[in-house]
């Protein structure tokens, strides 16, 4: 028989890391605003920084959303395996009771 092993703690850590990264992406907007204000009206630098920041905001938002989607999937995988493990344990217990406790 093949054993299936899944480290649920690692899945929890992955979920937490993905969520933290998504949150960091959410907070990155303030840095762009500060930089844009710092260059004020130096030639067309402010325009270029503003255009980059606008494009980056769209991309950053998409990345953060995708990270959260992956984090939810990881959480769902962990929960599914916990449920499966509990169900299989109950089935083994029931089978052992039906055989008088003999495997």
KATAGI-V189417 format. One record per pair of residues at least 12 apart in sequence whose ideal C-beta (glycine too) atoms are under 8 Angstrom apart, sorted by the first residue. I is the first residue (numbers start at 1). J is the second residue. If there is no record, write none. Layout:
{{I & J} {I & J}}
//
This chain:
{{6 & 81} {8 & 78} {8 & 81} {8 & 82} {11 & 74} {11 & 75} {11 & 77} {11 & 78} {12 & 78} {14 & 71} {14 & 74} {15 & 71} {15 & 74} {15 & 75} {15 & 78} {18 & 67} {18 & 68} {18 & 70} {18 & 71} {18 & 74} {19 & 67} {19 & 68} {19 & 71} {21 & 67} {22 & 63} {22 & 64} {22 & 65} {22 & 67} {22 & 68} {22 & 71} {23 & 64} {25 & 60} {25 & 61} {25 & 63} {25 & 64} {25 & 67} {26 & 64} {28 & 60} {29 & 57} {29 & 60} {32 & 49} {32 & 53} {32 & 56} {32 & 57} {33 & 53} {35 & 49} {35 & 53} {36 & 49} {36 & 50} {36 & 53}}
//
